[in-house]
Amino acid sequence: MSARNCLKGLSLRLDTMQWSPSSVSATCTLVPDPVRHYPFRHVFGRGNEWRVPMFKNSPLYNTEAISMASDYVNSLRLGRNDGTDMLALGLSAQPFEYTKNADARYELVDSYIKLDHDLASLFDQVDRQIGLKNTLIFLAGTPPRTSTRRDDPRWRLPYGEYSPKKAKSLLNLYLIALHGNGEWVSAYHGNYFYLNRGLIKERNLDLTTIQQESADFLKRMSGVLSAYPIGDIIDGHAGENAEALRRNTDYSLSGDIMVEIAPGWAIVDVPYNTSTEGGKVVRGVAPFAPIYILAPDVTPTVIGTPVDARAIAPTVTRLLRIRSPNGASLPGLRLK
């Protein structure tokens, strides 16, 4: 891997790479004729400040990852030793966000075709060198990231802009009116507002009360669907799926108030936002993802009913004949 980074580093090749439609996607019936007549071409030149995010959002990222995985299998002789070896890869088929218009269907179809080709090449190599009869392949998709682009204005869908920077200033002014001068709000990050706990302690105020006052104020702002104090989240009294929110919240790492932004609104004025259009549009979707398991002792079948994601890890460990994770809350699936 070190030799690859030195001799064939991505930074040395990125400006020479380009993404254009494959011959298969050019004839795919899923691509409308008007779109097919104008094939795309994306390059990653040195003068483009977005070239690294663009590359990571393109199928060329998957090709690079599969190539590195092939080198890994060859150089370390995976599957040809006494112990059990494991190779974990993270690939992507997210919609391409750097097109000149909101219609990226051609890019999406080509991404899946290229991903299929890349996975097939890796599986062929594993079959030749190790044998699929000696291999467990676990392919799990994560819920797709929804488009961050605003819908076409001609559809007249509800739209607005929510600025955490302005919300932070207004919340601070509100708390000043209630409790006196001071920098009451420390920061905003990832839908969480962080209060100045040092100042609250210095003024001998109750933290829970300040959190509740802040949440009540924030939820009255335009674009805010709801706001929850961290205590309500930990106690399982927040949101439509309170238990899931509680389960995925770490009190020691979270802010004081979490806000939910209404679907259709764009979050603006965020320093770490990498969107080329300056605002990330919030969308409400039901998350789902496919799971594929290929193993010598698993009979091919299709499970059409929804499966809770918490059952996946115990299922894989059962196939590997090892203990389930100690945090597993659901049993594995019966595949035989």
Secondary structure, DSSP 8 states (H G I E B T S, - for coil): -HHHHHHS-HHHHGGG-EE---HHHHT-TTS-HHHHTS---EE--TT-TTHHHHHHTSTHHHHHHHHHHHHHHHHTTTTSSSS---------------SSSS--HHHHHHHHHHHHHHHHHHHHHHHHHT-GGG--EEEE--------S---GGG----EEE-HHHHHHHHHHHHHHHH-SS--EEEEETTEEEE-HHHHHHTT--HHHHHHHHHHHHTTSTTEEEEEEHHHHHTT-SSTTHHHHHHT--GGGS-SEEEEE-TTEEE-S-TT---TTS-EE---------EEEE-TT-------S---GGGHHHHHHHHTTS---TT--S------
